Amino acid sequence: MERLSPEVVLVTNQKIALPLLEKKNVELYIKREDLIHPKISGNKYRKLKYNLLKAKQLQYNTLLTFGGAYSNHIAATAYAGQLNKMQTIGVIRGEEVSDLWTSNPTLSAAHKQGMKFKFVSRTDYRKKETAEFLSRLKKEFGDFYMIPEGGTNHLAVKGCEEILTSRDAVYDVICCSVGTGGTIAGIINSAAHNQQILGFPALKGDFLKKDICRFVENGNWDLSSNYHFGGYARVDESLISFINEMNENTGIPFDPVYTGKMMYGILDMIAKDKFKPGTKILAIHTGGLQGIAGINIYLKSKNLPKIDI
């Protein structure tokens, strides 16, 4: 996967200095996966790495995947395809988006990278991985290499297993935001048995545990489901204020769908003494910053403050 995935990716673990951490005697570090690539950052880079290698090995020249109008995965796939001279097709949830996509920062950027779109109803979108639906797509677009929504499959998990390195064995707890479960699955597989892996879902519901269990065998992990703020892409003023304050205090931008909620949850748990004194925590920054532009459009329409970036 030339020009996208060098053999060695060096990622800095940045220590966070906040009065709360000093008071509670807890060390918190951020693994800056968001800095891997300017457009294909964080877990999307990891998930696409082996999928693109497999597509090339099988001699596919077209990638097809699925996502919503502000999907980080859609944006990353478009850039990865352009870098690797492959055609990309995005099956986008919601027919109503078809007349508005040119004003959508994520989709307009993906289109500039050569991605073609197929907008489908939410009802049809739920059938996206059925044989009948995929057969219709092949009749329309020809043969393609399919990457699931969010990029999660066994090859994506393999890529995410490379997030942790031997240098990270010093941490007691590894924290990660959770969407489709592929990233945390890779982290669980590569973590030391004495490390606790804690996921912060962006979605409501308990289905994620079942999804994650498809890819892991280790049991040293759990999900903290108290910080989704009402569900996927839901935000409020307290979360916006928190993200902006963290950016100001640490110099690190966080997105409101995934990493912002994770950081809010970590610091809230520290304040509530959920981690014993002396604990060393490593939080994975999974990128996703491209979505902030779209969220800010939504926030402006609701007369809410914007997220700084």
C-alpha positions as CSV (number, residue, x, y, z in Angstrom):
1,M,0.0,0.0,0.0
2,E,2.6,2.5,-1.2
3,R,2.4,6.1,-0.1
4,L,-0.2,5.2,2.5
5,S,1.4,2.7,4.9
6,P,5.1,2.8,5.6
7,E,6.7,-0.1,7.4
8,V,7.1,1.8,10.7
9,V,4.7,4.4,12.0
10,L,6.1,6.5,14.8
11,V,3.4,7.9,17.1
12,T,4.1,10.1,20.1
13,N,2.5,9.5,23.5
14,Q,1.8,13.0,24.9
15,K,1.5,13.5,28.6
16,I,-1.4,15.5,29.8
17,A,-0.9,18.0,32.7
18,L,-4.1,19.0,34.5
19,P,-4.7,19.9,38.1
20,L,-7.2,17.0,38.5
21,L,-4.6,14.5,37.5
22,E,-2.1,15.8,39.9
23,K,-4.7,15.9,42.7
24,K,-5.7,12.2,42.1
25,N,-2.1,11.0,41.4
26,V,-3.1,9.6,38.0
27,E,-0.9,9.9,34.9
28,L,-2.7,10.3,31.6
29,Y,-1.1,10.1,28.1
30,I,-2.6,10.5,24.7
31,K,-1.3,8.3,21.8
32,R,-1.4,10.8,18.9
33,E,-2.7,8.4,16.2
34,D,-4.4,11.5,14.7
35,L,-1.0,12.6,13.4
36,I,-0.3,9.5,11.3
37,H,-1.5,11.1,8.1
38,P,-3.0,14.5,7.3
39,K,-6.1,13.0,5.7
40,I,-6.2,9.3,6.6
41,S,-5.6,9.6,10.3
42,G,-5.9,7.4,13.4
43,N,-7.8,4.2,13.3
44,K,-9.0,4.7,9.7
45,Y,-5.4,4.5,8.5
46,R,-4.9,1.3,10.5
47,K,-8.1,-0.3,9.3
48,L,-7.5,0.5,5.6
49,K,-3.8,-0.7,5.6
50,Y,-4.3,-4.5,5.1
51,N,-7.6,-4.1,3.3
52,L,-5.9,-2.1,0.5
53,L,-3.0,-4.6,0.4
54,K,-5.6,-7.4,0.0
55,A,-7.5,-5.5,-2.7
56,K,-4.3,-5.0,-4.7
57,Q,-3.3,-8.6,-4.1
58,L,-6.6,-9.8,-5.6
59,Q,-6.2,-7.2,-8.4
60,Y,-9.2,-5.1,-7.7
61,N,-9.1,-1.6,-8.9
62,T,-12.4,-0.4,-7.2
63,L,-13.2,-0.1,-3.5
64,L,-16.8,0.1,-2.3
65,T,-17.8,1.0,1.2
66,F,-20.7,2.4,3.3
67,G,-21.2,5.3,5.6
68,G,-23.2,8.3,6.7
69,A,-22.9,11.9,5.4
70,Y,-20.2,12.8,7.8
71,S,-18.4,9.5,8.0
72,N,-14.7,9.5,8.8
73,H,-14.4,6.2,7.0
74,I,-15.9,7.5,3.8
75,A,-13.5,10.4,3.8
76,A,-10.5,8.2,4.5
77,T,-11.4,5.6,1.9
78,A,-11.7,8.3,-0.7
79,Y,-8.2,9.7,0.0
80,A,-6.7,6.2,0.3
81,G,-8.2,5.3,-3.1
82,Q,-6.9,8.4,-4.7
83,L,-3.4,7.8,-3.3
84,N,-3.4,4.2,-4.5
85,K,-4.9,5.1,-7.9
86,M,-8.1,3.1,-7.2
87,Q,-11.7,4.0,-7.9
88,T,-13.9,4.5,-4.8
89,I,-17.6,4.2,-4.4
90,G,-19.5,5.4,-1.3
91,V,-22.9,4.0,-0.5
92,I,-24.4,6.8,1.6
93,R,-27.1,6.4,4.1
94,G,-30.1,8.7,3.5
95,E,-31.6,9.7,0.1
96,E,-32.3,13.2,1.4
97,V,-28.5,13.8,1.3
98,S,-28.4,13.4,-2.5
99,D,-29.5,17.1,-3.1
100,L,-27.3,18.5,-0.4
101,W,-24.0,16.8,-0.6
102,T,-22.1,19.6,-2.4
103,S,-22.5,21.7,0.8
104,N,-21.4,18.8,3.0
105,P,-17.7,19.1,3.9
106,T,-17.1,15.3,4.2
107,L,-18.8,14.3,1.0
108,S,-17.6,17.2,-1.1
109,A,-14.0,16.5,0.0
110,A,-14.5,12.8,-0.8
111,H,-15.9,13.6,-4.3
112,K,-12.8,15.8,-5.0
113,Q,-10.7,12.7,-4.4
114,G,-12.7,10.9,-7.1
115,M,-15.3,9.0,-5.0
116,K,-18.6,8.2,-6.7
117,F,-21.8,8.2,-4.5
118,K,-24.9,6.0,-4.4
119,F,-27.5,7.5,-2.0
120,V,-29.9,4.9,-0.6
121,S,-32.9,5.1,1.8
122,R,-32.3,4.2,5.4
123,T,-34.5,1.1,4.9
124,D,-32.3,-0.1,2.0
125,Y,-29.2,0.8,3.9
126,R,-30.1,-1.7,6.6
127,K,-29.9,-4.4,3.9
128,K,-26.5,-3.2,2.7
129,E,-24.6,-6.5,3.4
130,T,-27.3,-8.9,2.1
131,A,-26.5,-10.9,-1.0
132,E,-29.4,-9.3,-3.0
133,F,-28.3,-5.8,-2.2
134,L,-24.6,-6.5,-3.1
135,S,-25.7,-8.2,-6.3
136,R,-27.5,-5.1,-7.4
137,L,-24.5,-3.0,-6.6
138,K,-22.3,-5.3,-8.7
139,K,-24.7,-5.0,-11.6
140,E,-24.5,-1.2,-11.3
141,F,-20.8,-0.7,-10.7
142,G,-19.1,-3.9,-11.8
143,D,-16.7,-5.9,-9.6
144,F,-15.4,-4.3,-6.5
145,Y,-13.5,-5.0,-3.2
146,M,-16.0,-4.3,-0.4
147,I,-15.0,-2.8,2.9
148,P,-17.7,-2.8,5.6
149,E,-19.2,0.3,7.2
150,G,-16.7,1.8,9.6
151,G,-14.0,-0.4,8.0
152,T,-14.3,-3.2,10.6
153,N,-13.3,-6.7,9.5
154,H,-10.6,-9.1,10.4
155,L,-8.0,-7.2,8.2
156,A,-9.0,-4.0,9.9
157,V,-8.5,-5.6,13.4
158,K,-5.1,-6.8,12.2
159,G,-4.1,-3.3,11.4
160,C,-5.4,-2.0,14.7
161,E,-3.3,-4.6,16.5
162,E,-0.3,-2.4,15.5
163,I,-1.5,0.6,17.5
164,L,0.2,-0.6,20.7
165,T,3.9,-1.2,20.7
166,S,6.3,-2.7,23.3
167,R,6.8,0.8,24.7
168,D,3.2,0.9,25.8
169,A,3.6,-2.1,28.2
170,V,4.2,0.5,31.0
171,Y,0.5,1.6,31.1
172,D,-2.0,0.0,33.4
173,V,-5.2,1.0,31.5
174,I,-5.7,1.6,27.7
175,C,-8.7,3.7,26.8
176,C,-10.3,3.8,23.3
177,S,-13.5,5.3,21.8
178,V,-15.7,2.7,20.2
179,G,-17.8,2.9,17.0
180,T,-18.0,-0.5,15.2
181,G,-15.6,-2.2,17.6
182,G,-12.7,-3.0,15.3
183,T,-10.2,-0.6,16.9
184,I,-10.7,-1.8,20.4
185,A,-10.6,-5.4,19.2
186,G,-7.2,-4.9,17.8
187,I,-6.0,-3.2,21.0
188,I,-7.4,-6.0,23.1
189,N,-5.6,-8.6,21.0
190,S,-2.2,-6.8,21.3
191,A,-2.4,-5.6,24.9
192,A,-0.5,-7.4,27.7
193,H,-2.7,-9.6,29.9
194,N,-2.1,-7.4,32.9
195,Q,-3.5,-4.3,31.1
196,Q,-7.1,-3.3,31.4
197,I,-8.7,-2.1,28.1
198,L,-11.6,0.3,28.6
199,G,-13.9,1.3,25.7
200,F,-16.1,4.3,25.4
201,P,-19.0,3.7,23.0
202,A,-20.4,6.5,20.9
203,L,-23.6,4.5,20.4
204,K,-26.4,3.5,22.8
205,G,-27.1,-0.2,23.3
206,D,-25.3,-3.4,24.4
207,F,-24.9,-4.9,20.9
208,L,-21.2,-3.8,20.7
209,K,-20.0,-6.4,23.2
210,K,-21.2,-9.1,20.9
211,D,-19.6,-7.5,17.9
212,I,-16.3,-7.1,19.6
213,C,-16.3,-10.7,20.9
214,R,-16.3,-11.9,17.2
215,F,-12.7,-10.7,17.0
216,V,-11.1,-11.3,20.4
217,E,-10.4,-14.0,22.9
218,N,-8.9,-12.1,25.8
219,G,-11.2,-11.0,28.6
220,N,-9.3,-8.1,30.0
221,W,-11.7,-5.4,28.7
222,D,-14.9,-3.7,29.4
223,L,-17.1,-0.9,28.0
224,S,-18.1,2.3,29.8
225,S,-21.5,3.2,28.4
226,N,-22.2,6.3,30.4
227,Y,-20.7,8.8,28.1
228,H,-22.4,8.6,24.7
229,F,-24.3,11.9,25.3
230,G,-27.5,10.4,23.9
231,G,-26.1,8.4,21.1
232,Y,-24.1,8.7,17.9
233,A,-23.3,12.3,16.8
234,R,-25.3,13.7,19.7
235,V,-23.6,16.7,21.4
236,D,-24.6,19.3,24.0
237,E,-23.1,22.5,25.3
238,S,-21.2,20.8,28.1
239,L,-19.4,18.5,25.7
240,I,-18.6,21.4,23.3
241,S,-17.2,23.4,26.2
242,F,-15.2,20.5,27.5
243,I,-13.6,19.8,24.0
244,N,-12.7,23.5,23.6
245,E,-11.2,23.7,27.1
246,M,-9.1,20.5,26.5
247,N,-7.8,22.0,23.2
248,E,-6.9,25.2,24.9
249,N,-5.2,23.5,27.9
250,T,-3.4,20.7,26.0
251,G,-3.1,21.8,22.4
252,I,-4.9,18.6,21.3
253,P,-8.1,18.8,19.3
254,F,-10.7,16.2,19.9
255,D,-13.8,15.4,17.9
256,P,-17.3,15.4,19.4
257,V,-18.4,12.0,18.2
258,Y,-15.6,9.8,19.5
259,T,-12.5,11.1,21.2
260,G,-14.2,14.0,22.9
261,K,-16.7,11.8,24.6
262,M,-13.9,9.3,25.6
263,M,-11.8,12.1,27.2
264,Y,-14.8,13.5,29.0
265,G,-15.5,10.0,30.4
266,I,-11.9,9.3,31.4
267,L,-11.6,12.6,33.4
268,D,-15.0,12.1,34.9
269,M,-14.0,8.6,36.1
270,I,-10.8,10.0,37.5
271,A,-12.7,12.7,39.4
272,K,-15.0,10.0,40.8
273,D,-11.9,7.9,42.0
274,K,-12.6,5.0,39.5
275,F,-8.9,4.6,39.1
276,K,-6.6,4.0,42.0
277,P,-3.7,6.4,42.8
278,G,-0.6,5.7,40.8
279,T,-2.5,4.4,37.7
280,K,-1.0,5.2,34.3
281,I,-3.6,5.6,31.6
282,L,-3.0,5.7,27.8
283,A,-5.9,7.1,25.7
284,I,-5.8,6.4,22.0
285,H,-6.6,9.4,19.8
286,T,-8.3,7.8,16.9
287,G,-8.4,10.9,14.7
288,G,-11.8,11.8,13.2
289,L,-11.1,15.5,13.2
290,Q,-12.4,16.0,9.7
291,G,-16.0,15.6,11.0
292,I,-15.7,18.7,13.1
293,A,-16.5,21.0,10.1
294,G,-19.8,19.2,9.5
295,I,-20.7,19.2,13.2
296,N,-20.1,22.9,13.4
297,I,-22.6,23.5,10.5
298,Y,-25.1,21.6,12.6
299,L,-24.2,23.5,15.8
300,K,-24.6,26.9,14.0
301,S,-28.1,25.9,12.8
302,K,-29.0,25.2,16.5
303,N,-27.4,28.4,17.7
304,L,-24.9,26.5,19.7
305,P,-21.2,27.4,20.1
306,K,-18.8,25.9,17.6
307,I,-15.9,23.5,18.3
308,D,-12.5,25.1,17.9
309,I,-10.1,23.4,15.5
